[in-house]
Amino acid sequence: MLGATRAQHGALELLGICERTIRARRVDGPRLRRRIRTTLVEAPKTLGQHIHRRRVDAGLRQWELASQWGVCRSMVGAWEADHYQPQGEMRAKVAAFVGFELGNAKEKDSTAG
């Protein structure tokens, strides 16, 4: 407190805030900043599982692969967890890394009809 008198300081000391303990229950809810942990499967079926399997086989960590691709680590984690799919030029980089061709939706629709 700027400009407080000695009497005001004395009144604040009587509150005894430093001697009190405040306890509150933690509300159960979504935890932000929780890392996405994916299990490593022997026979990958999804694109995310293929990325994860290939990355582990190559001995890379998520941040190392992310720096090679020019994306953030959380994006690689989200792809591995199948929360998102790579788009644009990243799709080609992921396809080359995984080792198979990823067709886009327009190509699939045109060959179906």
FENQUI-V596370 format. One record per backbone hydrogen bond with DSSP energy under -0.5 kcal/mol. CO is the residue of the C=O (numbers start at 0). NH is the residue of the N-H. Records with the same first field share a line. If there is no record, write none. Layout:
BEGIN
CO: NH, NH
END
This chain:
BEGIN
0: 3
4: 8
5: 9
6: 10
7: 11
8: 12
9: 13
11: 14
12: 15
15: 18
16: 19
20: 22
26: 28
29: 31
30: 33
32: 34
34: 36
35: 37
38: 40
41: 43
45: 49
46: 50
47: 51
48: 52
49: 53
50: 54
51: 55
52: 56
53: 57
54: 59
55: 58
60: 64
61: 65
62: 66
63: 67
64: 68
65: 69, 70
71: 74, 75
72: 76
73: 77
74: 78
75: 79
76: 80
77: 82, 83
78: 81
86: 89
87: 90, 91
88: 92
89: 93
90: 94
91: 95
92: 96
93: 97
94: 98, 99
100: 102
103: 107
104: 108
105: 109
106: 110
107: 111
108: 112
END
